[in-house]
Structure formats: C-alpha cells, structure tokens
Amino acid sequence: MSGIPSTPGSGTDFSSSPLKRTKIVLLGDQSVGKTSLITRFMYDTFDNTYQATIGIDFLSKTMYLEDRTVRLQLWDTAGQERFRSLIPSYIRDSQVAIIVYDITNRASFLSTSKWIDDVTSERGKDVMIVLVGNKADLSDKREVTHDEAAAKSDELKIMFMETSAKAGHNVKSLFKKIAMNLPGMEKDGQATDAQNTKIDVNTSPANEVPEASSCNC
C-alpha cells in the first residue's frame, strides 16, 4: 500500500517570505566620504586614494541582527553638481537617506540643508533621514561642532551620528542603528526613541578614534 499521497508543498514552510530590500541612498557634497563609508561597511577597508564617484553605483549587504535579518541596498551617488539631475530619480523609491558632511568642511555641512530638502520634496515623510558627520578622526581640524550638528538633527527630528570611515569608527553602528529603526521593524510593534539618539564621539575614550593625518575620501 502506497499510503496517502502528500499534498503539494506539504512539509514546506511558506510563512518565510523573501527578504524585503531596503534602499539606502547616500547623499552629500563631493569628497565628504560617501564611498568610503560604504567601502568600510561592506569590506572593512579604506582606500587613501580619492576617486570621485561617477554617476550612481550600488551594492547590497544582508545584516543579521539579534531578532531580524535585513537586506540593505546601498546606493552611492556622485557629489558633483553636474550629476545633480540624476539624484531625484534615485531618491524617489528609497526608504533611507544618509546625508553626509565632512566635519572639517563647514560648507559641506551647510549643504546638508539642500540635500535634506531634495529628499523631503521627493519622499515627504515616507523616508528615514540620517545626518552623518564623517572624518571624526580629524577632530583637530573640525569646523563643525558635534553640538551644532546634534541641534540641527533635533530640530529636524532626524537621526545623527559622527563617523570615521578611515578609522572605522561608528560605521557598523550607523548601519545597525538604521536597520533596527526601519519603519515597520520596531520590536513588538512598538516604536522606539532610538531613532533620535545621539552618539557623542567626544565622550568616547580617545583611543577609540585613532588620529589620522589626512583623509580625502
């Protein structure tokens, strides 16, 4: 006797759906370190030679967190003015926008306002915006204080963090924090206040952020 035929798909768990991709676009002026942040996060490396990003590039990475797995799609955009016309189409379907400035370049910080405006005009409130001050290893050349940037993020109610792609400081923490605060990802369905939590590198032990003589990326 052959027994009862199994129904199609018996023993298969259909509850697990394919990983939803989260599109993260990095924006900011030229040479603030957008590509270097992605390279540090993806490969844990840093290239001292600066090469301007031409147009748009993207990479994907799966993050395995304590209670979830998230597929991040990182879009690297060119900071040069001549590529600005390309940017809106890439912002349009993004879930997260990381606005990067260089803490040693005040003009790049002032430019974050226009980048944030670009994002909100395309996405409204349906996007997580993160302000990132890169090159924290060059704090002796700082032109933008941590408090000033934190105040701006408080006013706009967006996440803020200082990083160093060169030293690897806060880069993984940045993307983990984003992943943990993605819309609809709150644990037990409860929103957290972590989205606006500031990480102050000034209160960290000095040896956590190695000094570097130069960082052009």
C-alpha positions in Angstrom: 0.0 0.0 0.0 1.5 3.3 -1.1 -0.1 5.3 1.7 -1.8 8.7 1.5 -0.2 10.9 -1.2 1.3 14.0 0.3 -0.4 17.3 -0.7 1.7 19.6 -2.8 4.1 21.6 -0.6 3.4 19.6 2.5 6.3 20.0 4.9 7.2 23.3 3.3 7.1 26.4 5.4 5.5 29.1 3.3 5.5 31.6 6.2 9.0 32.8 5.4 8.8 35.4 2.7 11.8 36.6 0.7 13.8 39.3 2.4 12.5 42.8 1.7 15.1 45.0 0.3 15.7 48.4 1.9 17.1 51.0 -0.4 19.5 53.4 1.3 20.8 56.3 -0.7 23.9 58.3 0.4 23.9 62.0 -0.4 26.2 64.8 0.2 28.9 67.1 -1.4 31.9 65.8 -3.2 34.7 64.2 -1.1 32.8 64.0 2.2 33.3 60.2 2.3 30.1 58.6 1.0 32.0 55.9 -1.0 34.5 55.4 1.9 31.6 54.8 4.4 30.1 52.1 2.1 33.5 50.5 1.5 34.2 50.4 5.2 30.8 48.9 5.9 30.9 46.3 3.1 34.6 45.2 3.2 36.1 46.8 6.4 38.7 48.5 4.3 39.7 52.1 3.5 41.4 53.4 0.4 43.6 56.5 0.8 43.4 57.4 -2.8 40.4 59.5 -3.6 38.4 58.8 -6.8 35.3 60.7 -7.4 32.1 58.6 -7.9 30.8 58.9 -11.4 27.0 58.9 -11.6 25.5 56.2 -9.4 26.6 52.9 -8.0 25.1 50.4 -5.6 25.9 47.4 -3.5 23.8 45.0 -1.4 24.5 43.5 2.0 22.5 41.3 4.3 22.7 42.2 8.0 21.9 39.5 10.6 20.7 41.2 13.7 19.6 39.6 17.0 15.9 39.4 16.1 15.8 40.0 12.3 17.6 39.8 9.0 17.7 42.8 6.8 18.8 43.2 3.2 20.3 46.6 2.6 20.8 48.0 -0.9 23.3 50.9 -0.6 23.2 53.5 -3.4 26.3 55.7 -3.7 25.7 59.0 -5.5 28.1 61.5 -7.1 28.5 64.7 -5.2 29.5 66.9 -8.2 26.9 69.4 -9.3 26.9 68.0 -12.9 25.3 64.8 -11.6 22.6 66.5 -9.5 19.9 65.9 -12.2 20.3 62.2 -11.7 19.7 62.2 -8.0 15.9 62.7 -7.6 15.1 59.5 -9.5 17.2 57.5 -7.1 15.7 59.2 -4.0 12.2 58.5 -5.2 11.9 54.9 -4.1 14.4 55.0 -1.2 13.5 54.1 2.4 16.5 55.7 4.0 18.6 58.8 3.0 22.0 59.2 4.6 23.1 62.9 4.3 26.9 63.0 4.8 29.1 66.0 5.5 32.8 66.4 6.4 33.3 67.8 10.0 36.4 69.6 8.7 34.5 71.3 5.9 31.8 73.7 7.0 30.5 74.3 3.5 29.6 70.6 3.2 27.6 70.9 6.5 25.7 73.9 5.2 24.9 72.0 2.0 23.1 69.3 4.0 20.1 71.5 4.2 19.7 71.4 0.4 20.2 67.7 0.3 17.6 67.2 3.0 15.2 69.4 1.0 15.8 67.2 -2.1 14.8 64.2 -0.1 11.7 65.6 1.5 10.5 67.0 -1.8 10.7 63.6 -3.3 9.7 61.4 -0.4 7.8 63.6 2.1 7.8 61.9 5.5 8.0 58.4 4.0 11.7 58.2 4.4 14.2 57.9 7.3 16.8 60.7 7.1 20.1 60.3 8.8 22.7 63.1 9.2 26.2 61.8 9.3 29.4 63.9 10.1 32.3 61.9 8.7 36.0 62.2 9.2 35.7 62.3 13.0 39.4 61.2 13.2 40.3 64.7 12.1 38.7 66.4 15.1 41.7 68.8 15.5 40.7 70.3 12.1 37.0 70.4 13.0 34.9 73.2 11.5 31.5 71.8 12.7 30.9 71.1 16.3 29.1 67.9 17.4 26.6 70.1 19.4 25.8 72.2 16.3 25.0 69.2 14.2 23.1 67.5 17.0 21.0 70.6 17.4 20.2 70.6 13.7 19.1 66.9 13.9 17.0 67.6 17.0 15.3 70.5 15.2 14.6 68.3 12.1 13.8 65.2 14.2 16.2 63.0 12.4 18.9 60.6 13.4 22.5 61.9 13.8 25.9 60.2 14.2 29.6 61.1 13.7 31.7 58.5 11.9 35.2 57.9 10.6 35.4 55.8 7.5 39.2 55.9 7.8 39.3 54.6 11.4 36.2 52.5 11.1 34.6 54.4 14.0 30.8 54.1 14.3 30.3 52.9 10.7 28.9 49.5 11.6 26.9 51.1 14.5 25.4 53.5 12.0 24.0 50.9 9.7 22.9 48.6 12.5 21.1 51.5 14.1 19.4 52.3 10.8 18.4 48.6 10.3 17.0 48.5 13.8 14.8 51.6 13.3 13.5 50.8 9.8 9.7 51.6 9.5 7.8 48.5 10.5 10.8 46.9 12.1 10.2 48.1 15.6 10.4 45.1 18.0 6.9 44.0 19.2 5.4 46.7 17.1 6.4 49.5 19.4 8.3 52.5 18.1 11.4 53.4 19.9 13.1 56.7 20.6 16.4 55.3 19.4 16.0 57.0 16.1 16.9 60.3 17.6 19.6 59.1 20.0 22.9 60.8 19.6 26.2 59.1 19.8 28.8 61.6 21.0 32.3 60.7 19.9 33.6 63.5 22.2 32.8 61.4 25.3 34.4 58.3 23.9 37.9 57.2 25.0 40.4 58.9 22.8 41.9 55.7 21.6 38.6 54.7 20.0 39.1 57.2 17.3 42.7 56.9 16.0 44.1 60.1 14.8 44.8 60.4 11.1 46.9 63.0 9.3 44.7 63.2 6.3 41.5 61.8 4.9 40.4 62.8 1.4 37.7 60.2 1.0 
